[in-house]
Every structure is written in C-alpha cells, then in structure tokens.
Amino acid sequence: MNLPGLGSSNRFFIPERDQRWPHLLTALLAMSALVVLALGLVGWPRLKSTSIHYDLIRLRDQVGELEQRERVLMLELESERSPQRLAERARALGLVPSAPAGVMAAAASEVVQ
C-alpha cells in the first residue's frame, strides 16, 4: 500500500533518514540569525536614542535647578556687597571710617572710637 507523501507502508523496510532535514535546519537557523541581526541593527540605535532622550530631559531639569541656584547666590552676593552690609561688618570687626579726601588723617593714638 502506498500512502501519498509517505512512500511505501511496508513495516519491514529500514527507515532511511531524510537527507533534506539537516539542510532545512541550517537554512532555518541562518534565516533566524539574519532576522535577529536585522532587528538588532534597527532596534539598538532606537534604544540608544531613547536613552539619550531621557538623559537630555534629566540634564535640562538639572540646568534649570542650577540656574535657579545661581540666581539665589547672585542675590545673596549683591546683598553682601551692599554698602550698608559692608559698614556693619566693618564696625563689627572694629574698623573705623577713613578720613575724607584732602584731609590729613590723625595719628593712630588720637583716633577715638
């Protein structure tokens, strides 16, 4: 009895290995490797660009925080440089005002605090 696609149905035949199977398996593995390689070549740059995008967002937030800190520090610096603040600190350190321009300063023993 002959079955279509299976060949002879004699159970006493020694089955022979199909010679096409190793070639088919090799071709299937090669095609799978090519598909994985193509997906890697397409997917890796997209993954990197997404990662870079998130880094950029984080860095922009950090720049905003640093700019805000710079503004606060500049205001603090200007308040420390103000003439009133400098005069207060000079008095706290025991400094005396200088003589006006064109007037001779008195000797150190004559300065009264």
C-alpha atoms as a printed R data frame, in Angstrom:
    type eleno elety resid chain resno      x       y      z
1   ATOM     1    CA   MET     A     1  0.000   0.000  0.000
2   ATOM     2    CA   ASN     A     2  1.338   3.407 -0.962
3   ATOM     3    CA   LEU     A     3  0.369   6.409  1.105
4   ATOM     4    CA   PRO     A     4  0.674   9.778 -0.584
5   ATOM     5    CA   GLY     A     5  3.700  11.698  0.685
6   ATOM     6    CA   LEU     A     6  4.880   8.877  2.963
7   ATOM     7    CA   GLY     A     7  6.030   6.344  0.441
8   ATOM     8    CA   SER     A     8  5.668   2.606  0.908
9   ATOM     9    CA   SER     A     9  3.937   1.368  4.050
10  ATOM    10    CA   ASN     A    10  5.889  -1.860  4.352
11  ATOM    11    CA   ARG     A    11  6.839  -2.133  8.013
12  ATOM    12    CA   PHE     A    12  9.870  -4.264  7.248
13  ATOM    13    CA   PHE     A    13 11.687  -1.514  5.392
14  ATOM    14    CA   ILE     A    14 14.567   0.037  7.281
15  ATOM    15    CA   PRO     A    15 13.708   3.705  7.601
16  ATOM    16    CA   GLU     A    16 16.233   5.971  5.990
17  ATOM    17    CA   ARG     A    17 16.930   9.364  7.347
18  ATOM    18    CA   ASP     A    18 15.624  12.223  5.282
19  ATOM    19    CA   GLN     A    19 18.645  13.938  3.712
20  ATOM    20    CA   ARG     A    20 16.858  17.275  3.368
21  ATOM    21    CA   TRP     A    21 16.358  17.829  7.122
22  ATOM    22    CA   PRO     A    22 19.913  19.000  8.021
23  ATOM    23    CA   HIS     A    23 19.918  21.439  5.088
24  ATOM    24    CA   LEU     A    24 16.494  22.748  6.069
25  ATOM    25    CA   LEU     A    25 17.576  23.169  9.685
26  ATOM    26    CA   THR     A    26 20.725  25.024  8.625
27  ATOM    27    CA   ALA     A    27 18.725  27.337  6.360
28  ATOM    28    CA   LEU     A    28 16.192  27.959  9.136
29  ATOM    29    CA   LEU     A    29 18.944  28.798 11.639
30  ATOM    30    CA   ALA     A    30 20.664  31.093  9.140
31  ATOM    31    CA   MET     A    31 17.433  32.946  8.413
32  ATOM    32    CA   SER     A    32 16.714  33.260 12.156
33  ATOM    33    CA   ALA     A    33 20.202  34.660 12.718
34  ATOM    34    CA   LEU     A    34 19.673  37.200  9.926
35  ATOM    35    CA   VAL     A    35 16.324  38.278 11.369
36  ATOM    36    CA   VAL     A    36 17.848  38.687 14.851
37  ATOM    37    CA   LEU     A    37 20.766  40.643 13.363
38  ATOM    38    CA   ALA     A    38 18.414  42.914 11.398
39  ATOM    39    CA   LEU     A    39 16.285  43.546 14.481
40  ATOM    40    CA   GLY     A    40 19.428  44.300 16.467
41  ATOM    41    CA   LEU     A    41 20.710  46.738 13.861
42  ATOM    42    CA   VAL     A    42 17.373  48.530 13.767
43  ATOM    43    CA   GLY     A    43 16.497  48.281 17.456
44  ATOM    44    CA   TRP     A    44 19.831  49.176 19.062
45  ATOM    45    CA   PRO     A    45 20.041  52.736 17.675
46  ATOM    46    CA   ARG     A    46 16.411  53.362 18.619
47  ATOM    47    CA   LEU     A    47 17.109  52.113 22.132
48  ATOM    48    CA   LYS     A    48 20.188  54.340 22.393
49  ATOM    49    CA   SER     A    49 18.294  57.390 21.099
50  ATOM    50    CA   THR     A    50 15.564  56.776 23.684
51  ATOM    51    CA   SER     A    51 18.194  56.518 26.410
52  ATOM    52    CA   ILE     A    52 19.872  59.721 25.207
53  ATOM    53    CA   HIS     A    53 16.486  61.448 25.164
54  ATOM    54    CA   TYR     A    54 15.857  60.582 28.824
55  ATOM    55    CA   ASP     A    55 19.379  61.758 29.700
56  ATOM    56    CA   LEU     A    56 18.670  65.041 27.896
57  ATOM    57    CA   ILE     A    57 15.451  65.558 29.863
58  ATOM    58    CA   ARG     A    58 17.286  64.879 33.130
59  ATOM    59    CA   LEU     A    59 20.085  67.288 32.184
60  ATOM    60    CA   ARG     A    60 17.609  70.035 31.246
61  ATOM    61    CA   ASP     A    61 15.991  69.693 34.674
62  ATOM    62    CA   GLN     A    62 19.415  69.877 36.272
63  ATOM    63    CA   VAL     A    63 20.264  73.024 34.269
64  ATOM    64    CA   GLY     A    64 17.045  74.651 35.479
65  ATOM    65    CA   GLU     A    65 17.873  73.833 39.096
66  ATOM    66    CA   LEU     A    66 21.421  75.165 38.701
67  ATOM    67    CA   GLU     A    67 20.201  78.385 37.067
68  ATOM    68    CA   GLN     A    68 17.791  78.909 39.969
69  ATOM    69    CA   ARG     A    69 20.612  78.316 42.455
70  ATOM    70    CA   GLU     A    70 22.825  80.790 40.554
71  ATOM    71    CA   ARG     A    71 20.113  83.457 40.784
72  ATOM    72    CA   VAL     A    72 19.785  82.900 44.541
73  ATOM    73    CA   LEU     A    73 23.556  83.074 45.008
74  ATOM    74    CA   MET     A    74 23.819  86.268 42.915
75  ATOM    75    CA   LEU     A    75 21.144  87.941 45.059
76  ATOM    76    CA   GLU     A    76 22.956  86.837 48.193
77  ATOM    77    CA   LEU     A    77 26.248  88.166 46.823
78  ATOM    78    CA   GLU     A    78 24.718  91.523 45.953
79  ATOM    79    CA   SER     A    79 23.209  91.829 49.426
80  ATOM    80    CA   GLU     A    80 26.614  91.034 50.969
81  ATOM    81    CA   ARG     A    81 28.245  93.687 48.749
82  ATOM    82    CA   SER     A    82 25.786  96.397 49.691
83  ATOM    83    CA   PRO     A    83 27.336  99.462 51.406
84  ATOM    84    CA   GLN     A    84 25.137  99.096 54.491
85  ATOM    85    CA   ARG     A    85 26.179  95.462 54.977
86  ATOM    86    CA   LEU     A    86 29.857  96.317 54.434
87  ATOM    87    CA   ALA     A    87 29.627  99.136 57.001
88  ATOM    88    CA   GLU     A    88 28.006  96.801 59.546
89  ATOM    89    CA   ARG     A    89 30.702  94.185 59.067
90  ATOM    90    CA   ALA     A    90 33.473  96.797 59.275
91  ATOM    91    CA   ARG     A    91 32.079  98.100 62.582
92  ATOM    92    CA   ALA     A    92 31.803  94.518 63.887
93  ATOM    93    CA   LEU     A    93 35.468  93.960 63.038
94  ATOM    94    CA   GLY     A    94 36.486  97.223 64.795
95  ATOM    95    CA   LEU     A    95 37.385  99.184 61.680
96  ATOM    96    CA   VAL     A    96 36.984 102.967 61.660
97  ATOM    97    CA   PRO     A    97 35.918 105.113 58.716
98  ATOM    98    CA   SER     A    98 38.699 106.684 56.711
99  ATOM    99    CA   ALA     A    99 39.286 110.420 56.604
100 ATOM   100    CA   PRO     A   100 37.638 112.303 53.762
101 ATOM   101    CA   ALA     A   101 39.767 113.026 50.698
102 ATOM   102    CA   GLY     A   102 42.035 116.034 51.137
103 ATOM   103    CA   VAL     A   103 42.027 115.892 54.936
104 ATOM   104    CA   MET     A   104 45.017 114.568 56.799
105 ATOM   105    CA   ALA     A   105 44.299 111.579 58.964
106 ATOM   106    CA   ALA     A   106 45.034 111.902 62.663
107 ATOM   107    CA   ALA     A   107 47.670 109.783 64.306
108 ATOM   108    CA   ALA     A   108 46.587 106.372 65.476
109 ATOM   109    CA   SER     A   109 46.794 107.455 69.140
110 ATOM   110    CA   GLU     A   110 44.341 110.307 68.526
111 ATOM   111    CA   VAL     A   111 41.573 108.178 66.954
112 ATOM   112    CA   VAL     A   112 38.607 107.914 69.297
113 ATOM   113    CA   GLN     A   113 36.104 105.174 68.895
